Amino acid sequence: MKLGKFTLISLSDGTFWLDGGAMFGVVPKVIWEKLNPADELNRIELGLNPLLIQTGEKNILIDTGIGDKFDEKFKKIFRVDKSQHLLNSLGNIGLKPEDIDIVINTHLHFDHCGGNTCVKEGKIVPTFPNAKYVIQKGEWENAINPNERTRASYLKENFVPIEEAGQLELIEGDVEILPGIQVYVTGGHTKSHQVVFIEAGDKKAVYLGDLIPTASHIKLPYIMGYDLYPIETLEKKRELLPKAISENWLLVFEHDPKITMGYLEEKEGKFLVKPIQE
């Protein structure tokens, strides 16, 4: 997908399944299961869709999927399907891990940063040896010091080795990473969750992370039970979605298994996503 001077490529690190009720919060199953059918354990399929931004000079990767450092118990609980792998996805377009210059993590939950690190010669090391990893300072602090509710989502092997390797770059607040590429702190899902805006002339795209994880979550009250600050999520959706329509933003969904990119429309007072062909 061309966006002005940028090339955007939706990658894949496979799929996994999470509890449908947790994914849709207060929305009843009889409503959400119409478009998101659940399995016998009430789990729904979710994509793992990192985004590659090519500027012509730099390769920037937004989130890194779930990785492959998990055991069979983890794989069974989350029904992880690694028939597609982030590194293979990069290899298909001629890139090696060494070619990635910047990794931006929206936040540090295991399904967004699992591919940050890998096992090499029995040691966990950064997957992308030449990249700086850009993370919100508040997110880092919460990940390093999780509480009883958040501990299961923050697996330190996904991010501590980055600091040990000297590749960590902590930022605070809304920051321009490169001309035309800016992170914007939304909160909501976690206190310091961030989305990424890509802007070229009058064209703009936004990688939504877990603010709006799938196209099914476009509706304002469709907010995950996983969100630590759901009212913040609601406020940010209310703020950003009208702009997405008026400014014709390209929306990039991290967890939708079918729709990775689309434009937003409003019909009869309802938000609808019009997918694009990739």
C-alpha positions in Angstrom: 0.0 0.0 0.0 1.5 3.3 -1.1 0.9 6.3 1.1 2.7 9.2 -0.5 6.4 8.6 -0.1 5.8 5.7 2.3 5.2 2.0 1.5 3.0 0.2 4.1 3.1 -3.6 4.2 0.9 -5.6 6.5 2.8 -8.6 7.8 1.7 -11.7 9.7 2.9 -13.5 12.7 0.1 -16.1 12.5 -3.1 -16.1 14.5 -4.2 -16.8 18.1 -7.5 -17.1 19.9 -8.8 -15.1 22.9 -12.0 -15.3 25.0 -14.7 -13.6 23.0 -16.4 -12.2 26.0 -13.2 -10.5 27.2 -12.6 -9.2 23.7 -16.0 -7.4 23.6 -16.6 -6.4 27.2 -20.2 -5.5 27.9 -21.4 -6.4 24.4 -23.5 -9.6 24.6 -22.3 -12.7 22.8 -25.5 -13.0 20.8 -24.4 -9.8 19.1 -20.6 -10.1 18.7 -20.6 -13.8 17.6 -22.5 -12.9 14.4 -19.2 -11.6 12.9 -16.8 -13.3 15.3 -17.8 -17.0 15.7 -16.4 -18.6 18.8 -15.0 -22.1 19.2 -16.0 -24.6 21.8 -14.0 -22.7 24.5 -15.7 -19.4 23.6 -12.5 -18.1 22.0 -12.4 -16.0 18.8 -9.7 -15.9 16.1 -7.4 -12.9 16.1 -4.8 -11.9 13.6 -1.2 -10.9 14.5 -0.6 -8.2 12.0 2.6 -6.1 12.5 3.1 -3.3 10.0 6.2 -2.4 8.1 6.8 1.1 7.0 9.4 1.7 4.3 10.5 5.3 3.9 13.1 4.6 1.1 15.9 5.0 3.7 14.5 3.2 6.8 12.6 0.1 7.6 10.3 0.7 10.6 8.4 -2.2 12.2 5.3 -1.6 14.3 4.8 -4.4 16.8 6.3 -7.8 16.4 3.5 -10.3 17.0 3.5 -13.2 19.5 6.9 -14.6 18.7 7.8 -18.3 19.3 9.4 -18.5 22.7 6.3 -20.1 24.3 5.7 -23.7 25.5 3.0 -26.2 24.5 0.8 -25.1 27.4 0.8 -21.5 26.2 0.2 -22.6 22.7 -2.8 -24.7 23.7 -4.4 -22.0 25.9 -4.2 -19.4 23.2 -4.6 -21.8 20.3 -1.6 -20.2 18.6 -1.2 -20.9 14.9 2.3 -20.2 13.6 1.8 -21.4 10.0 2.8 -17.8 9.3 5.8 -16.2 11.0 6.9 -12.6 11.1 10.4 -13.4 9.9 9.1 -15.4 7.0 6.7 -12.6 6.2 9.7 -10.2 6.1 11.7 -12.7 4.1 9.0 -12.9 1.5 9.7 -9.2 0.7 13.4 -9.6 0.7 14.2 -8.4 4.2 16.3 -9.9 7.0 16.1 -9.1 10.7 19.3 -7.0 10.2 17.4 -4.8 7.8 15.0 -3.4 10.4 16.1 0.1 11.7 13.4 0.9 14.2 10.8 -1.1 16.1 7.9 0.7 17.6 5.9 -1.1 20.3 2.3 0.2 20.8 2.6 -1.5 24.3 4.3 -4.5 25.8 1.7 -7.2 26.1 3.0 -10.5 24.8 0.9 -10.6 21.6 2.4 -7.3 20.5 6.1 -7.7 21.4 6.7 -11.4 21.5 8.8 -11.2 18.4 11.0 -8.5 19.9 13.4 -11.2 21.0 14.3 -14.7 20.0 16.4 -17.6 21.2 19.9 -17.7 19.7 22.5 -20.2 20.8 20.5 -20.8 24.0 20.2 -17.1 24.9 17.3 -14.7 24.5 18.5 -11.7 22.4 16.9 -8.9 20.3 15.5 -10.3 17.1 16.5 -7.2 15.2 20.1 -6.6 16.1 20.5 -3.2 14.3 17.2 -1.7 15.5 16.3 0.7 18.2 13.2 -0.3 20.0 10.9 2.7 20.8 8.7 2.3 23.8 6.8 4.7 26.0 8.6 5.2 29.4 5.3 4.8 31.3 4.6 1.5 29.5 8.1 0.2 30.2 7.8 1.0 33.9 4.4 -0.7 34.2 5.7 -3.7 32.3 8.8 -4.0 34.5 6.7 -3.6 37.7 3.3 -5.3 36.9 0.6 -5.8 39.4 -1.6 -8.9 40.0 -3.9 -8.1 37.1 -1.3 -7.2 34.5 1.4 -9.7 35.3 0.2 -12.4 33.0 0.3 -10.0 30.0 3.9 -8.8 30.5 6.5 -11.4 29.8 9.9 -9.9 30.6 11.8 -12.1 28.2 10.1 -10.1 25.4 11.6 -6.8 26.4 14.3 -6.9 29.2 16.9 -8.3 26.7 16.4 -5.2 24.6 17.6 -3.0 27.5 20.5 -5.4 28.2 21.6 -5.1 24.6 21.5 -1.3 24.7 18.8 -1.1 22.0 16.0 0.5 24.1 14.8 4.0 23.5 12.3 5.3 26.0 10.1 8.2 25.0 7.5 10.3 26.8 4.3 11.5 25.3 3.5 12.2 21.6 6.8 12.1 19.6 7.8 12.4 16.0 9.9 9.3 15.3 10.8 10.3 11.8 9.3 13.0 9.6 5.8 11.9 8.9 5.8 9.2 11.5 4.5 10.1 14.9 3.3 8.2 18.0 0.3 9.4 19.9 -0.5 8.3 23.4 -4.1 7.1 23.8 -4.1 5.3 27.1 -7.2 3.2 27.5 -5.9 -0.3 27.0 -2.9 0.4 29.2 -2.0 3.7 30.8 0.7 4.5 28.1 -0.7 2.7 25.1 0.2 4.5 21.9 -0.9 4.4 18.3 1.2 5.4 15.3 0.3 8.0 12.7 1.9 7.9 9.2 1.3 11.1 7.2 2.4 12.1 3.7 1.0 15.3 2.3 -2.8 15.1 2.7 -2.8 11.3 3.2 -2.8 9.8 6.7 -2.8 6.3 8.1 -3.0 5.2 11.7 -1.9 1.9 13.2 -4.5 1.4 16.0 -2.8 -1.2 18.2 -5.3 -2.3 20.9 -7.2 1.0 20.9 -9.4 -0.6 18.2 -8.0 -4.1 17.7 -10.4 -5.3 15.0 -12.8 -3.8 12.5 -15.6 -5.2 14.8 -14.5 -2.8 17.5 -15.2 0.4 15.6 -18.5 0.9 17.3 -18.0 3.1 20.3 -19.2 0.8 23.1 -17.3 -2.2 21.7 -14.4 -2.0 24.2 -12.4 -4.9 25.5 -12.7 -6.3 29.0 -8.9 -6.3 28.9 -8.7 -2.5 28.8 -7.5 -1.1 32.1 -9.1 2.3 31.5 -12.2 1.7 29.3 -13.6 5.2 29.6 -10.3 6.5 28.2 -10.7 4.1 25.3 -14.2 5.4 24.7 -13.1 9.0 24.8 -10.2 8.4 22.3 -12.5 6.6 19.9 -15.0 9.4 20.2 -12.2 11.9 19.4 -10.5 10.1 16.6 -13.2 8.3 14.6 -14.9 11.5 13.2 -11.4 12.7 12.2 -10.8 9.4 10.4 -13.9 10.1 8.3 -13.4 13.8 7.6 -9.7 13.4 6.8 -10.0 10.0 5.1 -7.5 8.1 7.2 -6.4 4.6 6.3 -7.0 2.5 9.4 -4.7 -0.5 10.1 -6.0 -3.2 12.4 -3.6 -5.2 14.4 -5.8 -8.1 15.4 -8.4 -8.5 12.7 -7.9 -11.9 11.0 -9.5 -10.8 7.7 -9.5 -7.0 7.5 -6.0 -5.5 8.1 -6.7 -2.1 6.4 -9.7 -0.1 5.5 -11.4 3.3 5.4 -14.1 4.5 7.7 -17.6 5.5 6.6 -20.7 6.7 8.4 -24.1 5.5 7.3 -27.3 6.2 9.2 -25.3 7.3 12.3 -23.2 4.1 12.3 -19.5 3.7 11.7 -18.6 1.1 9.0 -15.2 -0.1 7.8 -14.7 -0.4 4.0 -11.8 -2.9 3.5 -9.2 -2.3 0.9 -7.6 -4.8 -1.4 -3.9 -5.2 -0.3 
